[in-house]
């Protein structure tokens, strides 16, 4: 591992004020603070993807997201699952960031994915859809045991994930993310 801290960008698949996904990202940021700086992107201000708007200059929120992705060593996605799938707000952010195809800031970017839900399945169906979407962007999704957090409503308190077993498991995913970042720096 390099001696400098990794610069990570987190995207939450939920815009809700008391979002479990955002609480998990905040907890992850605290847990990895000695190795990485994990900041959260604002994807709630993005317009709906419209190719007519995808021109230079791009809308300010789109330009800011793309610049933040380009500046990051890797991405950390934490998302809930809506109707067995990816929340629209997250898919919209991926769509905006993935343009232009083959030259987007996502190309070659290491991505760690975690999902959560109030069901015991932990958002696993959304995880596969998110992984597939990132594969289409030529990102480098991290190969690690899936980070899925079931019955999340019982594991978040005061805006923080409190389940230490889940946090420890996720830290293994972060270790794999750091290795992937080092490979991309090669």
C-alpha positions as CSV (number, residue, x, y, z in Angstrom):
1,X,0.0,0.0,0.0
2,X,1.1,3.5,-0.8
3,X,2.1,5.8,2.1
4,X,-0.5,8.4,1.1
5,X,-4.2,8.1,1.9
6,X,-6.6,7.0,-0.8
7,X,-9.1,9.5,-2.1
8,X,-12.5,7.8,-2.3
9,X,-15.8,9.1,-3.5
10,X,-19.0,7.7,-2.0
11,X,-22.4,7.6,-3.8
12,X,-25.5,6.8,-1.8
13,X,-28.5,5.3,-3.6
14,X,-30.9,7.1,-1.3
15,X,-31.7,10.8,-1.0
16,X,-33.8,10.4,2.2
17,X,-32.6,12.6,5.1
18,X,-32.3,9.6,7.4
19,X,-31.0,7.3,4.7
20,X,-29.5,4.0,5.8
21,X,-27.2,4.0,2.8
22,X,-25.8,7.4,3.7
23,X,-25.4,6.4,7.3
24,X,-23.4,3.3,6.2
25,X,-21.2,5.5,4.0
26,X,-20.6,7.9,6.9
27,X,-19.7,4.9,9.1
28,X,-17.4,3.5,6.4
29,X,-15.7,6.9,6.1
30,X,-15.0,6.9,9.8
31,X,-13.8,3.3,9.8
32,X,-11.3,3.8,7.0
33,X,-10.1,7.3,8.0
34,X,-6.6,6.2,8.7
35,X,-6.2,4.8,5.2
36,X,-8.6,6.9,3.1
37,X,-10.5,10.0,2.8
38,X,-14.1,9.1,1.8
39,X,-16.3,12.0,0.8
40,X,-19.9,11.8,-0.3
41,X,-21.1,13.0,-3.7
42,X,-24.3,15.0,-4.1
43,X,-26.3,13.1,-6.7
44,X,-29.7,14.5,-5.7
45,X,-29.1,17.7,-7.6
46,X,-28.4,16.0,-11.0
47,X,-31.1,16.5,-13.7
48,X,-32.6,13.4,-15.2
49,X,-30.2,12.1,-17.9
50,X,-31.1,13.7,-21.2
51,X,-28.7,13.4,-24.1
52,X,-29.8,16.9,-25.3
53,X,-28.2,18.3,-22.1
54,X,-25.0,16.2,-22.4
55,X,-23.1,18.9,-24.2
56,X,-20.2,21.2,-23.2
57,X,-20.7,22.9,-20.9
58,X,-22.6,20.2,-19.0
59,X,-25.1,21.2,-16.3
60,X,-23.1,22.3,-13.2
61,X,-24.1,19.4,-11.0
62,X,-23.1,17.0,-13.7
63,X,-19.7,18.7,-14.2
64,X,-19.1,18.6,-10.5
65,X,-19.9,14.9,-10.2
66,X,-17.7,14.0,-13.2
67,X,-14.8,16.1,-11.8
68,X,-15.1,14.4,-8.4
69,X,-15.1,11.0,-10.0
70,X,-12.1,11.9,-12.1
71,X,-10.2,13.1,-9.0
72,X,-11.0,10.1,-6.9
73,X,-8.8,7.0,-6.7
74,X,-12.0,4.8,-6.3
75,X,-15.7,4.8,-5.8
76,X,-17.7,3.4,-2.9
77,X,-21.4,2.7,-3.7
78,X,-23.9,2.0,-0.9
79,X,-27.4,1.6,-2.1
80,X,-30.8,0.4,-1.0
81,X,-33.0,-1.8,-3.2
82,X,-36.3,-0.5,-4.6
83,X,-38.7,-3.0,-6.2
84,X,-35.9,-5.6,-6.5
85,X,-33.6,-3.2,-8.3
86,X,-31.3,-0.1,-8.4
87,X,-32.8,3.2,-7.2
88,X,-33.4,5.6,-10.1
89,X,-31.3,8.3,-8.5
90,X,-28.2,6.1,-8.5
91,X,-28.8,4.8,-12.0
92,X,-29.2,8.4,-13.2
93,X,-25.8,9.3,-11.6
94,X,-24.1,6.4,-13.3
95,X,-25.7,7.4,-16.7
96,X,-24.4,10.9,-16.4
97,X,-20.9,9.9,-15.3
98,X,-20.6,7.2,-18.0
99,X,-20.5,9.7,-20.9
100,X,-18.9,9.9,-23.3
101,X,-18.6,6.1,-23.7
102,X,-15.1,4.8,-23.6
103,X,-13.8,8.2,-22.4
104,X,-15.8,8.8,-19.2
105,X,-14.3,9.4,-15.8
106,X,-15.6,5.9,-14.8
107,X,-13.4,4.1,-17.3
108,X,-10.9,2.0,-15.3
109,X,-12.1,3.4,-12.0
110,X,-12.1,0.9,-9.1
111,X,-15.6,0.6,-7.6
112,X,-16.7,-1.1,-4.3
113,X,-20.4,-1.9,-4.0
114,X,-22.5,-2.5,-0.9
115,X,-26.2,-2.8,-0.6
116,X,-28.7,-2.8,2.2
117,X,-32.4,-3.3,2.7
118,X,-34.9,-3.8,5.5
119,X,-35.4,-7.3,4.2
120,X,-33.0,-10.1,5.2
121,X,-31.7,-10.3,1.6
122,X,-29.8,-7.0,2.1
123,X,-30.4,-5.6,-1.4
124,X,-28.6,-8.4,-3.2
125,X,-30.8,-8.1,-6.3
126,X,-29.9,-4.4,-6.6
127,X,-26.2,-5.2,-6.1
128,X,-26.2,-7.3,-9.3
129,X,-27.9,-4.6,-11.3
130,X,-25.5,-2.0,-10.0
131,X,-22.5,-4.3,-10.8
132,X,-23.9,-4.8,-14.3
133,X,-24.3,-1.1,-14.9
134,X,-20.7,-0.4,-13.8
135,X,-19.4,-3.2,-16.0
136,X,-21.0,-1.4,-18.9
137,X,-19.0,1.8,-18.0
138,X,-15.7,-0.1,-18.2
139,X,-15.2,0.5,-14.5
140,X,-13.3,-2.0,-12.4
141,X,-15.7,-3.4,-9.9
142,X,-13.9,-4.9,-7.0
143,X,-14.1,-8.7,-6.7
144,X,-14.8,-9.4,-3.0
145,X,-17.4,-11.3,-1.0
146,X,-20.6,-9.3,-1.4
147,X,-21.3,-6.7,1.1
148,X,-25.0,-6.9,1.8
149,X,-26.7,-5.6,4.9
150,X,-30.0,-7.2,5.6
151,X,-32.5,-5.9,8.2
152,X,-30.6,-2.6,8.0
153,X,-33.2,-0.8,10.1
154,X,-32.0,-2.8,13.1
155,X,-28.3,-2.0,12.5
156,X,-28.4,1.8,12.1
157,X,-28.7,4.1,15.0
158,X,-28.1,7.8,15.3
159,X,-27.0,8.0,11.7
160,X,-24.3,5.3,12.0
161,X,-24.1,1.6,11.2
162,X,-23.7,-0.2,14.5
163,X,-23.2,-3.8,13.5
164,X,-19.4,-4.4,14.0
165,X,-19.5,-7.8,12.1
166,X,-20.8,-6.0,9.0
167,X,-18.2,-3.2,9.4
168,X,-15.4,-5.8,9.7
169,X,-16.7,-7.6,6.7
170,X,-16.8,-4.4,4.7
171,X,-13.2,-3.5,5.7
172,X,-12.2,-6.6,3.8
173,X,-13.9,-5.1,0.8
174,X,-12.0,-1.9,1.3
175,X,-8.7,-3.8,1.4
176,X,-9.6,-5.3,-2.0
177,X,-10.5,-1.8,-3.2
178,X,-7.1,-0.5,-2.2
179,X,-5.4,-3.4,-4.0
180,X,-7.4,-2.6,-7.1
181,X,-6.4,1.0,-6.9
182,X,-2.7,0.0,-6.6
183,X,-3.1,-2.2,-9.7
184,X,-4.6,0.8,-11.7
185,X,-1.7,3.0,-10.6
186,X,0.7,0.2,-11.8
